[in-house]
Amino acid sequence: VSSPAIAAERVLELCGRTLSPERVGLFPARDGLPATPEAAPRTVEELVELVHLARAERWKVLPIGNGTKLGWLRAPARVDLLLTSRELRGITAYEPADGTLTALAGTPWAELEAATRARHHLSPELPDADRATLGGALGAGASGFDRLRHGPLRHQILGSTALHADGSRVRSGGRVVKNVTGYDMHRLWCGSEGSLCFLLEATLRLYPSPAETAVLQASCADVAEGLAQSHALLRAGVQPLAVVLRATDGEPGAEIAAVLAGRPDAVDHEAARVRELLGTGESLRGEPARRARAELRELERAEGRWAPLVLAGRPSRLGRTLAELEAATAALGLRKRLTLHPLLAQVSVEFPGTELHDERLVRLAGLLAGAPLTARWRGLGAHQPPARTSQVPAELMRRIKRSLDPEGLFAGGPAQA
Amino acid sequence: MGELIAELRAALGPAGVIEEPTRLLPYESDGLAMLAVKPRLVCLPRDTRETAAAMGILHAHGAPVVPRGAGTGLAGGATPVEGGCVLSTARMRDVLELDPVDRFARVQAGVVNADLSNLCQDERLAYAPDPSSQMACTIGGNVANNSGGPHCFKYGATTRHVLGLVVVLHDGTVLDLSEPALDPAGYDLVGLFVGSEGTLGIATEVTVRLVPAPAAVEVCLALFRSLDDACDSVSDIIAAGCEPAALEILDKLTIDAVERSVFAAGYPREAEAVLLVELEGTEADVGAQVRDVLGLLERRHPLEVRRARDPVARKKLWAGRKGAFGAMGRIAPDLYVADAVVPRTRLRELVARTLAICGERNLRLATVFHAGDGNLHPNICYDRRDPDEVRRVVEAGHLILAECVAAGGALTGEHGIGLEKLAEMELYFSPADLAAACRMREAWDPGRRLNPGKLIPTHACLEVKGAALARGGAR
């Protein structure tokens, strides 16, 4: 049982002694988190001062960027202060010939992309890139639309500097593409929901920018046919950047899109193969392809909010996963729209016309809890079902949390009881 | 002692415990032969259950444990500790599951890297990390060291290929993270564990990602008049945005050693450096990549460029690189294989510095390196019977690392810290960084009995412990 939240007025007043008034305020209620005091330090010194203040006052602190993924968090039991990195921004180092990028945590993802676009591809391709920050993406463990080719975000981070609860600055990894010096602590920060430290700076690997992009889109009879086509692409040796399948209950058929990127001759060759396998459809190049790719990238945040449910499992079990989802949603009378990454076996599920506080979503969470798949809910706030973690890893996570943050300064996270 | 051995024998069977002094000899060191310590005993469990039983017994007796794969590590990570037990995965060699549809394999930790790769071939899949010792090194050892290899340039090191683990913790508790999930359920324990050099637990089972074998592969081998030209060619290839699967360089002394060995590849005498570039993809794509790379190589006026597409001819071009370490035995009785990383923009400069550092100390240096990753392997020739030469080698190794760190590089790209680079950890990390690492270690292994004295300088941990006691907070 957590102690009651500290009065917001007191938090704001004390933070206001360190920061100028425009950088202290009330962050509006969102994604299950009530309106909460927020402070935006502009220097590391200010940040350290706030961390010491929070420790002295026994506040619970949640580090955030712009808060675009607050709904991803397992709802923290108590948050007294949101510490945002958004004023700690800027690119620290970008050496094109090294293929690495180092930036402060509050740097918007779009700014990172703009700086590197001429020579490099920055992975992941995240939705809402104007507002998403480097630190926020890492804290949420966000992976992108290009995951099939480049892997998850946690594979892109090469090193970091983080502020720990005791005020020390801790570095791990480095700024080179290959490095096994010491523990990969930065891997642990990735997806930790800000529960272990405040990320100050991180270094990411970059990939050569593909010279050509093609997007091939086609209709298929249903999701099952789309799944079969996706796997046929793989068997044919095509290595797409992404394959996305869309289907909505009550609408006929499904739409499949394959994104190809690389050398122009290789893209030509693969595009011909994809056309053979998908049949007739649109084949986009140049600016239309870039626009289509940008739209596909935003699908997870269609209509301005995250798909509330993300399911993942093994590719070979995807059909069964979908059948279980179908049975459960039909029983509850829920209409759904699916965005599938079939080759990753990841499915984002939206419920058009259904509010997030609809109790049927909580019941659906219960129905899916026993299925052999990972179900991650977003935006359900306190109704968010707990992650299924067995006892030994859960206890180890709690020990890690206690060892790095013994007083429990940072709120929430996977290790909370 | 007798009681401990009796308990271990009961748990592991008579073949699972070694205590006879002559049979302990092979376990005295790993590939860093200059450090040798006789262990008290060696345990050889056959699976997770036996490992857990052995670890529980060793925990009850307070015995330090040093995990060991094939013992091919080069940094002393598997060097025993005085009075401690070596826990070897040598009898854990089963492939438990190979799933060609979902493209993963689940193997016991003692499975040899090359055996797994060979097993995948029939499914037209591959396990990408390919350390030079892949004919002997184990997947568990690769996990402990986050091992690399030539093809890590394209595919990344071991950490990018591990989907799940079963780990036995310090007290025998089994941590099962074996399901190949897309994202971790909670903190990324697998990501943290890979590369932890046996200090957090003992991996008994590993779930690894398999990648599709490429439809076409071509190797280009360019011979240059100078090492600088070869380094500049690498910079040209990276700057042009080419994505080879591997980019490897051999220097003159290595070429000489190779030519005098069974791996002789017919390199011309006047060649000062060899650059190997492997390209892969679809048939059409590889053809186009090769055209680009040949154009870039020509800029640096190579003496000759050899090309190979079919597997036998490719193997021949790789023979000199793969056999380089073995061939070194021809030029010196002992070899100190260093491992450091530099930013790729400073490759040429740092290679020249390593040569100068060794030259100033009258040491012969044969360099082989993963040029695409900026991962240097300066191999310093010496004779362990000459104490002064050993001293100069150690000094040169330290200076090379210091130069690489000062240039923005790192202490190790794939061999790990082990015992070899403990002192240099303080060149790279601050006391606060090391203190955080100690706290992490103690969250997993409060008594620090697992591979004690490795990876993190001991005094840094003692200082953390002292500070915790001073705060009155026992962990």
Interface residues (C-beta under 8 A of the other chain):
Chain A: E95 P96 A97 D98 G99 T100 R119 G141 S143 G151 P152 R154 H155 H164 S168 R169 V170 R171 S172 G174 R175 V176 V177 K178 N179 V180 T181 G182 Y183 D184 M185 R187 L188 C190 G191 S192 L196 Y207 P208 S209 A211 L234 G237 Q239 G262 R263 D265 A266 H269 E270 A312 R314 P315 S316 L344 A345 Q346 T374 R376 A387 R388 T389 S390 V392 P393 A394 L396 M397 R399 I400 R402 S403 L404 P406 G413 P414 A415
Chain B: D99 V101 D102 N145 N146 G148 C152 G156 A157 T159 R160 L169 T173 V174 L175 D176 L177 P180 A181 L182 D183 P184 A185 G186 Y187 D188 L189 G191 L192 V194 G195 S196 P212 A215 S235 I238 A239 G241 C242 E243 G281 T282 A284 D285 A288 Q289 V341 V342 P343 R344 T345 H370 D373 G374 N375 G408 G409 A410 L411 T412 G413 E414 H415 G416 I417 M425 Y428 F429 S430 A432 D433 A435 A436 A437 R439 M440 R441 E442 A443 W444 L455 I456 G473 R475
